[in-house]
Amino acid sequence: MDRPSAVERLLREAAPHRIVEVLRTRIELRHQAVGVELLLADYATSWLQPVGEMHHSSGPVPVHDDGAGRAFGAQEPHCVHDPPASTTTVHLPVTVRGDRLGVLSVTLPDSEGAGPGADALDDLSACAQALAHEVVVAERDTDLFLRARRAERLTLAAEMQWQLLPGRSCAREEYSIGAQLQPAYAVHGDSYDWSASADDLVLTVNNGMGEGIDAALLTNLAVNALRNARRAGLDLVDQAYLADQAVFGQHHGSRHLAALLLRFHLPTGKVEIIDAGSPRVWRLRGGVVEAVELEAQMPLGMFQDTVYTVQDFEVEPGDRLFFMSDGVYDVLSPAGEKYGLRALARAITDTRLLPASQVPRAVLEALLGHRGTGPVVDDALVLCLDWRGRPGAG
């Protein structure tokens, strides 16, 4: 009964760059494993990348193929038997608070193909969960895991943006969120942020003007100004006002940032929102896709002393909200046609059975089919929020 806590203690005491090695040794001794490998999802969520130089590494695997990809997508353990080798490989999701980091793959001797027993599977799942928490902590002190996540080199602007983000997904009983940026390795101005308390979820979706480093610096300034105001306990209007003043004070109106600021009241589903620019909201309710109509206000930093006002709407259990930058809904095809509401609605309904964490990538893949293989003019952001509501709330 004390094994999971013993593993957690072992990983906490290990040097950050050695936690996978320490866990591998532990699993090999306890389960006679012949291979233990950690695979992390790359920035584009297209590949599962091996961490470090591992003896049994088979290299990156596609995120939608192979046993590891199935475990990552379904967020459940998946076993693959190899009769010639008389082994079974157990692929286990490595996830922390809904943020899908990757997969732990453990290869066990198994001449009969029966797979691990329930106790062994529970123990390996606990190891994967403990590893997920330690990877998040270890990233503060080592580049090992951040390097493993990249299938290609990041631009400096993209490096800045990814370090700014809270994660790619999160979940708790009232909601689940998934988000993705594209192009993942060269994104510059798009960003998002979230923070939850006992009764509130604050969410922002941002689109900084410009390209490259200029856009990334602008977004970093605005997001940190919003965080500073939020962490001071200020309401949504004052968060917008102080971020607006920070951007204006730095750029004097020559640069600005479009943003949506939202506060969800978790017990009731009441939402406060400030529409300060181009990111837009769509809702899927009862199979029907509709835009959430809002009063457009000035982007952050465009003018001095801009006054922002809050609008209200409500979400119901079963609602799915989409937040998208103009790099999605305004993108042009090679023939010059906008993506448009009809194509967007089709992408939203086509992904209705996927969990929120998988939806943004699927929508962006549909967008790629419309845009074609030409050069990317603007980066794109998709954030999906599934609202379940608080159990027992009226």
Phi and psi in degrees as a GROMACS rama.xvg file:
@    title "Ramachandran Plot"
@    xaxis  label "Phi"
@    yaxis  label "Psi"
@TYPE xy
-96.0955  5.53373  ASP-2
-62.8211  -48.1736  ARG-3
-56.7942  -42.3806  PRO-4
-66.6183  -32.9252  SER-5
-66.5472  -39.5357  ALA-6
-65.982  -43.9001  VAL-7
-59.2098  -41.929  GLU-8
-66.2193  -39.4248  ARG-9
-62.6114  -43.3194  LEU-10
-70.0789  -37.4293  LEU-11
-62.5664  -34.0649  ARG-12
-83.1087  -13.0924  GLU-13
-79.6629  152.909  ALA-14
-62.0293  144.237  ALA-15
-53.0163  -39.6575  PRO-16
-78.2057  -4.80061  HIS-17
-111.979  6.17997  ARG-18
-65.2947  -36.1585  ILE-19
-68.1434  -42.3628  VAL-20
-61.3739  -42.6465  GLU-21
-65.4079  -43.3005  VAL-22
-65.6263  -39.2916  LEU-23
-58.7719  -45.9282  ARG-24
-61.119  -41.6838  THR-25
-63.4184  -45.4421  ARG-26
-68.2373  -38.3808  ILE-27
-61.5481  -40.9474  GLU-28
-71.3224  -41.0826  LEU-29
-78.1029  -36.1592  ARG-30
-118.587  8.00706  HIS-31
54.7471  35.9064  GLN-32
-66.6511  145.203  ALA-33
-103.168  -0.902159  VAL-34
-167.318  135.63  GLY-35
-137.515  124.676  VAL-36
-140.831  136.491  GLU-37
-103.561  126.664  LEU-38
-115.511  129.776  LEU-39
-111.223  141.533  LEU-40
-67.7487  134.796  ALA-41
-75.7724  174.627  ASP-42
-62.5867  -30.521  TYR-43
-86.1688  -1.3111  ALA-44
53.3638  40.2724  THR-45
-108.487  -27.9366  SER-46
-131.867  151.608  TRP-47
-104.088  115.726  LEU-48
-103.056  131.94  GLN-49
-68.0206  144.599  PRO-50
-92.5107  121.906  VAL-51
73.0342  -176.231  GLY-52
-93.73  95.5919  GLU-53
-102.646  142.06  MET-54
-61.7723  -33.7779  HIS-55
-102.215  12.0584  HIS-56
-67.5282  133.155  SER-57
-101.762  9.02927  SER-58
88.3192  -178.886  GLY-59
-61.9035  148.125  PRO-60
-125.748  145.948  VAL-61
-61.6079  142.511  PRO-62
-69.8815  -20.618  VAL-63
-104.547  6.66563  HIS-64
-123.707  173.914  ASP-65
68.7413  165.288  ASP-66
-64.55  -37.3567  GLY-67
-63.5725  -41.9713  ALA-68
-63.2641  -37.2011  GLY-69
-65.7017  -41.59  ARG-70
-64.392  -38.8667  ALA-71
-66.0997  -43.9061  PHE-72
-71.1045  -45.5921  GLY-73
-81.6928  -16.5713  ALA-74
57.2488  41.388  GLN-75
-141.788  151.261  GLU-76
-59.8377  142.829  PRO-77
-134.98  127.503  HIS-78
-105.529  137.23  CYS-79
-127.544  118.267  VAL-80
-90.7349  138.091  HIS-81
-117.901  92.8004  ASP-82
-57.5327  -45.5058  PRO-83
-58.1856  -35.1116  PRO-84
-91.0158  -7.81572  ALA-85
55.2593  44.6729  SER-86
-134.265  160.141  THR-87
-127.295  130.22  THR-88
-102.18  124.612  THR-89
-99.8243  119.2  VAL-90
-101.174  124.552  HIS-91
-123.868  132.139  LEU-92
-64.2545  136.426  PRO-93
-107.435  99.6857  VAL-94
-138.685  139.616  THR-95
-129.934  118.819  VAL-96
51.2212  41.9203  ARG-97
86.6325  -8.3432  GLY-98
-88.0238  113.185  ASP-99
-80.2931  106.928  ARG-100
-88.1692  -41.1561  LEU-101
171.798  -146.103  GLY-102
-142.032  137.859  VAL-103
-100.95  120.148  LEU-104
-108.458  123.146  SER-105
-121.546  121.734  VAL-106
-100.628  123.68  THR-107
-118.745  146.209  LEU-108
-61.6402  134.983  PRO-109
-164.167  84.3356  ASP-110
-71.5936  -25.7246  SER-111
-96.8771  -8.49927  GLU-112
72.2998  23.4025  GLY-113
-80.7446  -17.5586  ALA-114
78.3555  170.96  GLY-115
-70.0265  150.855  PRO-116
-71.2885  172.575  GLY-117
-61.6034  -41.5006  ALA-118
-65.0904  -43.0448  ASP-119
-64.61  -40.8239  ALA-120
-65.8139  -40.1898  LEU-121
-62.685  -41.2096  ASP-122
-66.9115  -41.9573  ASP-123
-66.4617  -37.5279  LEU-124
-63.9154  -38.8299  SER-125
-64.9239  -37.0418  ALA-126
-63.2818  -42.5849  CYS-127
-64.5738  -39.2847  ALA-128
-67.1955  -42.862  GLN-129
-63.1593  -39.1563  ALA-130
-63.4116  -39.9941  LEU-131
-57.3884  -46.5705  ALA-132
-64.2022  -39.416  HIS-133
-72.5255  -30.9566  GLU-134
-62.6206  -43.6057  VAL-135
-60.5855  -42.9787  VAL-136
-69.8745  -41.9924  VAL-137
-65.1875  -27.1248  ALA-138
-63.3495  -15.4616  GLU-139
-71.2801  -23.9568  ARG-140
-121.498  -4.52511  ASP-141
-147.428  148.775  THR-142
-90.8263  0.430891  ASP-143
-53.5092  -47.4752  LEU-144
-79.4164  -35.0861  PHE-145
-65.9569  -37.5538  LEU-146
-66.5145  -36.9189  ARG-147
-67.6723  -25.0141  ALA-148
-75.4188  -14.0281  ARG-149
-100.457  121.195  ARG-150
-82.7683  -15.9618  ALA-151
-151.823  174.318  GLU-152
-73.564  137.743  ARG-153
-81.8411  144.469  LEU-154
-68.3971  161.337  THR-155
-62.4249  -39.6501  LEU-156
-61.149  -43.2616  ALA-157
-65.484  -38.3737  ALA-158
-57.4914  -44.9393  GLU-159
-63.6793  -41.7777  MET-160
-69.5086  -43.9608  GLN-161
-65.2914  -34.5316  TRP-162
-69.925  -18.8006  GLN-163
-81.7094  -22.0776  LEU-164
-79.9492  150.52  LEU-165
-77.2325  -18.0265  PRO-166
154.7  -174.948  GLY-167
-106.339  -12.5995  ARG-168
-161.13  159.464  SER-169
-157.934  161.565  CYS-170
-155.353  144.565  ALA-171
-148.906  -176.757  ARG-172
-62.8246  -30.2598  GLU-173
-83.3531  -25.8431  GLU-174
-158.029  165.253  TYR-175
-140.205  145.403  SER-176
-129.081  140.776  ILE-177
-135.211  142.791  GLY-178
-145.957  153.431  ALA-179
-153.462  144.079  GLN-180
-110.238  149.015  LEU-181
-146.358  137.593  GLN-182
-72.9624  130.053  PRO-183
-59.8861  -32.3405  ALA-184
-97.5089  2.42192  TYR-185
-144.565  24.4395  ALA-186
-68.613  150.625  VAL-187
-133.647  -51.0014  HIS-188
-105.709  -19.5574  GLY-189
-82.7116  146.086  ASP-190
-162.596  168.901  SER-191
-151.083  164.767  TYR-192
-155.281  153.391  ASP-193
-151.667  156.094  TRP-194
-157.164  135.367  SER-195
-121.203  146.955  ALA-196
-120.865  -165.293  SER-197
-60.5715  -38.7199  ALA-198
-123.707  -0.392529  ASP-199
-137.193  146.291  ASP-200
-119.935  121.126  LEU-201
-103.84  128.137  VAL-202
-132.27  134.987  LEU-203
-129.789  143.742  THR-204
-127.114  126.264  VAL-205
-128.139  150.107  ASN-206
-142.557  95.6916  ASN-207
-79.1123  137.137  GLY-208
-71.0883  156.485  MET-209
98.2363  -170.054  GLY-210
-133.733  161.761  GLU-211
56.4932  -140.305  GLY-212
-61.2885  -38.2012  ILE-213
-58.6644  -45.2371  ASP-214
-67.2764  -40.8431  ALA-215
-64.951  -41.2537  ALA-216
-64.4086  -41.446  LEU-217
-61.595  -46.3367  LEU-218
-64.4724  -41.901  THR-219
-59.6339  -42.627  ASN-220
-61.724  -47.9394  LEU-221
-67.1996  -43.913  ALA-222
-64.6573  -41.1864  VAL-223
-71.2349  -30.4578  ASN-224
-66.4424  -41.3178  ALA-225
-63.8267  -41.4329  LEU-226
-64.8838  -41.5608  ARG-227
-59.6443  -43.2012  ASN-228
-69.799  -41.9  ALA-229
-62.4781  -43.5447  ARG-230
-72.8473  -15.1113  ARG-231
-83.1902  -1.97091  ALA-232
84.9574  17.4822  GLY-233
-81.1188  155.501  LEU-234
-77.5285  178.045  ASP-235
-63.5333  -39.0439  LEU-236
-62.6386  -45.4434  VAL-237
-70.4954  -31.0226  ASP-238
-61.225  -45.7014  GLN-239
-63.8636  -42.8005  ALA-240
-62.9615  -46.5291  TYR-241
-69.8164  -36.6073  LEU-242
-67.0542  -39.233  ALA-243
-58.7189  -45.0217  ASP-244
-68.6507  -34.9469  GLN-245
-63.7325  -44.6769  ALA-246
-69.3968  -43.4259  VAL-247
-64.8916  -39.8262  PHE-248
-62.5877  -29.7888  GLY-249
-85.4372  -37.618  GLN-250
-117.013  -8.28165  HIS-251
55.0217  37.4162  HIS-252
89.0057  -7.63881  GLY-253
-76.3569  -19.9397  SER-254
-137.272  147.558  ARG-255
-148.1  170.065  HIS-256
-132.56  124.815  LEU-257
-82.3111  140.96  ALA-258
-153.67  151.5  ALA-259
-112.813  130.556  LEU-260
-118.592  126.591  LEU-261
-132.87  146.503  LEU-262
-129.492  117.193  ARG-263
-96.0113  127.116  PHE-264
-88.0228  107.885  HIS-265
-63.6594  -36.5302  LEU-266
-67.8501  -28.0146  PRO-267
-117.151  -19.4671  THR-268
80.7871  7.85032  GLY-269
-74.4954  139.042  LYS-270
-125.788  130.692  VAL-271
-99.8924  139.551  GLU-272
-145.496  142.163  ILE-273
-121.503  120.695  ILE-274
-96.7004  101.765  ASP-275
-114.614  48.5722  ALA-276
143.051  -148.667  GLY-277
-85.1358  -28.0719  SER-278
-57.47  139.499  PRO-279
-125.221  166.356  ARG-280
-121.908  133.741  VAL-281
-123.918  150.836  TRP-282
-124.906  134.687  ARG-283
-106.714  112.767  LEU-284
-136.614  122.527  ARG-285
59.6555  32.4438  GLY-286
82.865  -0.399435  GLY-287
-108.418  129.992  VAL-288
-97.0974  128.379  VAL-289
-144.174  147.466  GLU-290
-76.3605  142.409  ALA-291
-88.0083  108.84  VAL-292
-77.6227  128.86  GLU-293
-131.769  158.434  LEU-294
-82.3673  113.754  GLU-295
-70.3326  130.815  ALA-296
-119.8  174.79  GLN-297
-69.1357  140.202  MET-298
-58.6647  158.719  PRO-299
-68.9615  128.044  LEU-300
90.7417  3.35582  GLY-301
-76.1547  -41.4475  MET-302
-133.762  160.136  PHE-303
-79.5492  140.724  GLN-304
58.1645  39.7005  ASP-305
-65.6059  136.378  THR-306
-99.2533  123.928  VAL-307
-106.953  146.23  TYR-308
-125.714  150.106  THR-309
-92.9652  139.166  VAL-310
-108.598  164.486  GLN-311
-129.358  144.306  ASP-312
-152.629  176.96  PHE-313
-127.133  147.089  GLU-314
-109.082  148.976  VAL-315
-116.264  150.624  GLU-316
-52.5059  131.636  PRO-317
99.0937  -12.0692  GLY-318
-68.1864  144.961  ASP-319
-124.31  123.078  ARG-320
-105.709  141.76  LEU-321
-119.892  131.162  PHE-322
-117.542  124.653  PHE-323
-137.726  144.37  MET-324
-85.3763  170.335  SER-325
-68.7657  -12.7578  ASP-326
-69.1243  -8.38238  GLY-327
-100.891  -63.1787  VAL-328
-77.9483  -13.1305  TYR-329
-107.587  3.09839  ASP-330
-65.2121  145.359  VAL-331
-103.361  145.974  LEU-332
-78.7173  170.396  SER-333
-56.8587  -25.396  PRO-334
-87.1283  0.0332408  ALA-335
89.5039  13.8729  GLY-336
-91.3647  135.25  GLU-337
-68.1546  154.023  LYS-338
-57.6645  -49.0395  TYR-339
80.3917  161.056  GLY-340
-67.0929  -37.5207  LEU-341
-63.6409  -46.2245  ARG-342
-66.4975  -38.7998  ALA-343
-64.2067  -44.2505  LEU-344
-61.3975  -37.921  ALA-345
-64.9051  -42.5524  ARG-346
-64.1832  -37.7814  ALA-347
-66.4508  -45.5882  ILE-348
-71.6443  -32.7066  THR-349
-65.7033  -23.6892  ASP-350
-103.635  14.3274  THR-351
-65.4557  -24.3051  ARG-352
-90.1902  -7.39273  LEU-353
-81.8519  149.971  LEU-354
-68.2326  157.854  PRO-355
-55.2085  -35.3751  ALA-356
-64.3599  -25.1093  SER-357
-98.5047  -13.216  GLN-358
-66.5414  -46.835  VAL-359
-56.9582  -42.8482  PRO-360
-64.2922  -39.9596  ARG-361
-65.1605  -40.5074  ALA-362
-64.8822  -40.9397  VAL-363
-68.5693  -30.591  LEU-364
-66.1855  -40.0929  GLU-365
-64.0028  -37.6389  ALA-366
-63.0113  -39.7859  LEU-367
-61.5275  -37.1272  LEU-368
-63.3184  -33.1678  GLY-369
-76.4749  -42.2049  HIS-370
-73.3184  -31.5339  ARG-371
85.669  -170.818  GLY-372
-96.4338  9.48194  THR-373
-70.9449  177.871  GLY-374
-63.5503  144.979  PRO-375
-80.8882  120.419  VAL-376
-82.5129  -37.7183  VAL-377
-140.79  149.264  ASP-378
-78.4694  164.924  ASP-379
-135.098  145.68  ALA-380
-132.122  133.071  LEU-381
-128.83  126.772  VAL-382
-126.21  129.267  LEU-383
-115.708  131.458  CYS-384
-125.3  120.662  LEU-385
-96.578  125.447  ASP-386
-102.843  120.103  TRP-387
-105.341  -23.6674  ARG-388
81.4954  164.204  GLY-389
-84.1357  126.517  ARG-390
-56.1049  130.988  PRO-391
85.2433  -5.14156  GLY-392
-75.087  143.896  ALA-393
